[in-house]
Amino acid sequence: MISELNPYVAIINQMNGFPDQTDLSDADPQLRINYQARQANLYLTMQAILAKLKQQLHPEEMIVNLMPITNENSSQTATNGYLGMYAAKSDQAAAYIKAQRSLRGNRLLVFTDQRLIFLVLVEFLDDPTKFFSYDYDKIKSIKLKEHKASEPGELARPWKRKHYKWYTLDFQTDDLQVFTETLDVTNTKLFKRNLLTIPGMQHIEVSRYVRRKNVFQFIFSNINFLMWFIQIFWILVVVGILGTALYVFLNYGG
């Protein structure tokens, strides 16, 4: 439904100079009006955010383009449920939450000519110094790995499948900051283009693997490893329970 469609990606695409591909042709007139009202409100909010952000830039630093990261097109791990709760501290942040019905879901990855800047919209509205900064010259390697999945397109014809593709982005800087996110195909294309066209990024090695400074950081700041470890742990737990049950049955069942 259009009332549930997040206008954030469309707004950032317009700010980047990309065409808005949102299709409203089949929407109910009232739903279209509601969506367009949210879109207009968010455009004004983004202008205020950019004005605040430019005050945080280094002398002569320039913004190249923006990447919209949302719960719809990226990870929801730290921005949904209890982890996604947020209490606004300013009238501006409270108005944003009311208009967009979003807490920490809308995030922004900013590419400048010197660094990557990551921020959560509602937090940045409350405190313009609340963002993460990753200098290009401190990033030696990034993981940018493709993942694929599929599901039946129709219950009556399960052999007709819908195919999905997404990417994991992960890197650690020389000063030990870690960034991990999930990107959709569109955002991945933008990231790859920036790797080729932003001079400060052209030295960065692209890999399919997570790189860390030491084993401790590889284990405890590597989400992919932790997920794999948790899966193996529970498999071993289940195998242990089944093995114990089988032992008890064979030795004491009679």
N, C-alpha and C positions, 0 to 999 in steps of 0.2 A: 504494500500500500504506500502511496505517496506520503501520507502523514507520518509513516515510519522511516521514510528515506532520508538519510543524513545529507544535507546540502554541503557539508564541509569539503568533500573532495571536489565537487563542482566549483566551489569558490576558489580553492587553491589552483585548480587548473586554469581558471580565468586569469588569476593573478600571474601565473606563469606564461600566459599568452597561448594556452592550449584551448581548443574548442570545448564547450560544454556539451556532453553527449547524453545528458539526462533526458529521457523520453517521458513527457507528460501527456502524450496524446490520448491515452486511454484513462486518464485520471478523472475522477469526479471533480466538477468545478470547484467545490468548496475545499477539497483536499489539495487541489492545485493552488488555490489562494493561500492556504495555510503553509504549504511548502515554500511558495515564493516569498511569503512574509518572513519565514525563518531564514531564507537565503539572503534577503535584503538586510536583516538584522545582523547576520553573521558577517556579511561583507563589511559593515561598519565596525564590528568588533575586530576583524582582522586588520583593518586600517589602524586602529588604536594599538593593537599588538605590535605591528610593524614599527610604528612610531616609538614605542617603548623599547623595542629591540635595537633599533638604530642607535639609541643612546648608549647601548651596552657594547657596541662594536669598537674595535681598535681604530686609531687614526688611519684614514685612507682605506679601511677595510670595506669591501663591497659585497652585497648579497647577490649571488648568481641566480639561484632559484630555490623553490620550496617543495618539500615532499609532505603530502598529507598522510598521516598514519592514524587509523581509526580502529575501533573494535570490529568493524565490518571487513576491512581489507588487510588486517594484520593481527597480531597477537592480542588476546584478552587476559593474559596471565596475571598482569599486575594492575589492570584497569577495570576489572569487573567484579561483581559481588562485594564482599567485605573489603578487598584490596582496592576497589574502585570508589569507595566512599570518600566524600570530601565536604567540608563545611566552609562555605564562602566567608571571607573576612572583609570584603569590600562590597559596596553597592554594585559596582561594575561586574564583579564575579557573580553575585547573586542574580543580577539581571540576565547574564549569559546563561546560567543554569536554567532559569525559568524559561527563556526563549528557546533554547536548544535542547532542553531535556537531556543534557549530557553532564556528567561529572568529570571523570578523568579519561574518557574515551577518546576525545580528539587531541591528538599530539601533533607536533610539527618538527620536522627535521630540516634545518636550514643549511644550505650549502653557500658558504661565502668563498672568497678567493683565498682564504687562509685556514679555514677550519670548518668542522661540523658543529652545529649547535642544535641541541635537542631540548624541547620544552613541552610541558603539558599546558594547554591553553588556560584552563581555569586557575591553575597555580600561578602562572605567569601574570595573569590579570591582577592577582592579589599582591604579588611580589615580583617586580621586573628583574630582580637579581637571581631568581630561582630558575636556573637552567643548567644544562651540562655542556661543556665545551671540549672538543677534541681537535687539537691542532693536527693538520695533515702531516707535518714533518715528524710527528710522534707516532704515526701509524705506519708500521712497516708491512703488515700483511692483514688481509681480511678474508674471512670465510664467506663465500657467496655460493651456496649449494642449492641445486634444483631438487624439488620433490614433486612427485606425481601421485594422483589417486583417481579413482573412478567409482561411480555408483550407477545402479540401473536408472535409466531415464524415465521408464514407465513400468509400473507393476505388471502390466499385461505382456510387456516385451522386455524382459530383464536383460536380453542380449544387446539391446540398444542402451549404451552406457553414456553418461555424462563424464567428461574428463576434466580434472582440475590440476592446476600447477601452481606452486608457490615456492618461495626461496627463503632460506635462513641467512641472515646477515649477522656476523659476529666479528669483533676485533678487540684487541687490547692495545692500549697506547704504551709508550715508553715509561710514562709515569703511572702505569698500572691501572688506569681506568678501563672498564669493560663496558662494551655496548653490545646488546643482543636484541634482535627484533626479527619478526616475520614480515616479508614483503610479498605483495601480489605481483603479477606480471608487469603491470604498468609502472609501479614504483621501481621494480628491478631494472626496467629499461632506462628509466631516468637516472638511476644510480650508475649503471654502466656507461651511459653517455657522459655523465659528469667525470667518471674516472678517465675518460679519453680527452675531455675538452677543458677541464680545469687544470692548469699547469701544476698546481700544488699537489694534485692527487695522482699524477702520472707515474710516480715512483712506486706506488702501492702495489704489492703483489696480491693477486687474486688466487685463492686456494679453495679446496673443497673441505678443508679440515680446520679445526679450532687450533689456534696457536696461543700459548701462554708462556710466561717467563719461567715458571717452575712447576713442579708436579702438584704442589699444594693448590696453586691457583687454577691449574688445569682441572682439578677435581671439584673444587668448591665454587668456582666462578664459571663453570661450563654447564649450562642448562641441559644440553644434549646428553652429556655424560651422566648427569644426575638422574635424568629420566631413564636412561638405559640401566643404570645401577638399581634404581627402584624397581624396574620391571624384573630384572634378574633376581633381586632379593625376594620379591613375592612369589616368583616361580619356585625358588628354592624352598620357601616356606610351605607352599602347597605340596611340593614333592616330599618334603620332610613329614608333613602331616599324613599324606597317603602312605608313605613308607612305614610310619609308626603304626597306622591302622592295620596295614597288611601284616606286619610283624605280630601284633596283638592277636589278629584273627587266626594266623597260622599256628601260633604257639598256645593260645588260650581259648580259641574258639570252640574246640572240641570238648 
